[in-house]
């Protein structure tokens, strides 16, 4: 879902003009903020690499 939203926003920004450029940039911002928020929500012990 994150990859699809990012792809749509990048292609939309390249192809469309006018208001669509702003909407594509907004979608890319929303996807980036979602990934950042999801990463910050994880507890510290789940972020570390687990070694065998």
N, C-alpha and C positions, 0 to 999 in steps of 0.2 A: 504494500500500500504506500509506503514511504517512497520507494523507488518510482512507482507509477506517478505519484503526485509531483515528484521532482522532475521526472521526464516531461510530463505535461506542461509544467510551468516553464521549463527551459525552451521547449519547442514552441510553446505559445508566445514567449517573449521574442523569439527569433522570427516567427512567421507573421504575427499579428501586429497591428499598429493602433495607436490611440489608447483608448481605455483598456484594451486587452493587455497592453504592456504592463500597466499598473496592476491589473488583476493577476497576471502571471507572476510578477514580483511579489505580490502579497501572498500568493499560494506558496511560493518558494520560502518566504519568511515564516509562514505558519508551519510548514514541514520542518524547517530548521529548528524552530522553537519547540516543536513536539519532540524531536529527537533529543534536544538538550534537556528538556524537562524529564523525559523518560530515563535518561542517563543519571540525572541528579536524584531521582527517586530511589534508585537501587541502593540497598545497604552496602556498606563498605566491604563486607566479607564476600559479597557476590561480584564485586568489581575486580577483585584480584584474580590473577591467573592461578588456576589450580594445577599444581604439579603432581605427577604420579609418584 
